[in-house]
Amino acid sequence: MTTDKPTGLADPAGSYANALDATRKFVAGMRNVDWVAATPCSDWNVRELLQHVLYGTAWIEDVFAGKTVEDVGTKYDGDLIGDDALASYDAVVASAKAAIAKPGAMDQVCHLRRGDVAGRDYLTSMFTDSFIHGWDLAKATGQDATLDPALVATAFDLAKEREERFRTSPAFGQGRVADPGDDAPSQTRLLSILGRDADWTA
């Protein structure tokens, strides 16, 4: 018996860019933020979560330039948020978007810690990461965490293809959230696959 290989995103660069834009709304919406407040990512507080988002986005420029982990080294270690979180977010997003818009970017060999992957495959994984962390940030900072329905549909289709892997991954809580069933909203179903409770509160 064979298992079909997941197909991934039809437009990895476009979907990733849209995910970055969707998450920007939640970065911009932070008001009087409690940086040490809990988040749905139990190992991180708000500052650590946003730092993770900025860190992953900042790497895009160098990875799509063909640099290795060793080449980049400690370039992005330390505080990336600074005094203006939104300006810092916009800066790394601009550099990432420029990198993935270059001719041949989807075929670029990206040298990651886990091994070499094509640009399109790297952006497929980064799409989910960037998009879902927007929800995490919204919930942690008391914002309306309703996600863009079109992006939810894209993310849900992608997650369903990889559901077994996601539900057994320590990164997503190893199935800590039960499947809410086919009648649940797509956002709730997506969140459950990614180990998140739609009703999470701090």
FENGIPE-V893637 format. One record per residue. SS is DSSP state (h for helix, s for strand, l for the rest). Layout:
ss=SS
ss=SS
//
This chain:
ss=l
ss=l
ss=l
ss=l
ss=l
ss=l
ss=l
ss=l
ss=l
ss=l
ss=l
ss=h
ss=h
ss=h
ss=h
ss=h
ss=h
ss=h
ss=h
ss=h
ss=h
ss=h
ss=h
ss=h
ss=h
ss=h
ss=h
ss=h
ss=l
ss=l
ss=l
ss=l
ss=l
ss=l
ss=l
ss=l
ss=l
ss=s
ss=l
ss=l
ss=l
ss=l
ss=l
ss=l
ss=s
ss=h
ss=h
ss=h
ss=h
ss=h
ss=h
ss=h
ss=h
ss=h
ss=h
ss=h
ss=h
ss=h
ss=h
ss=h
ss=h
ss=h
ss=h
ss=l
ss=l
ss=l
ss=l
ss=l
ss=h
ss=h
ss=h
ss=h
ss=l
ss=l
ss=l
ss=l
ss=l
ss=l
ss=l
ss=l
ss=l
ss=l
ss=l
ss=l
ss=h
ss=h
ss=h
ss=h
ss=h
ss=h
ss=h
ss=h
ss=h
ss=h
ss=h
ss=h
ss=h
ss=h
ss=h
ss=h
ss=l
ss=l
ss=l
ss=l
ss=h
ss=h
ss=h
ss=l
ss=s
ss=s
ss=s
ss=s
ss=l
ss=l
ss=s
ss=s
ss=s
ss=s
ss=h
ss=h
ss=h
ss=h
ss=h
ss=h
ss=h
ss=h
ss=h
ss=h
ss=h
ss=h
ss=h
ss=h
ss=h
ss=h
ss=h
ss=h
ss=h
ss=h
ss=h
ss=h
ss=l
ss=l
ss=l
ss=l
ss=l
ss=l
ss=l
ss=l
ss=h
ss=h
ss=h
ss=h
ss=h
ss=h
ss=h
ss=h
ss=h
ss=h
ss=h
ss=h
ss=h
ss=l
ss=h
ss=h
ss=h
ss=h
ss=h
ss=l
ss=l
ss=h
ss=h
ss=h
ss=l
ss=l
ss=l
ss=l
ss=l
ss=l
ss=l
ss=l
ss=l
ss=l
ss=l
ss=l
ss=l
ss=h
ss=h
ss=h
ss=h
ss=h
ss=h
ss=h
ss=h
ss=l
ss=l
ss=l
ss=l
ss=l
ss=l
ss=l
ss=l
ss=l
//
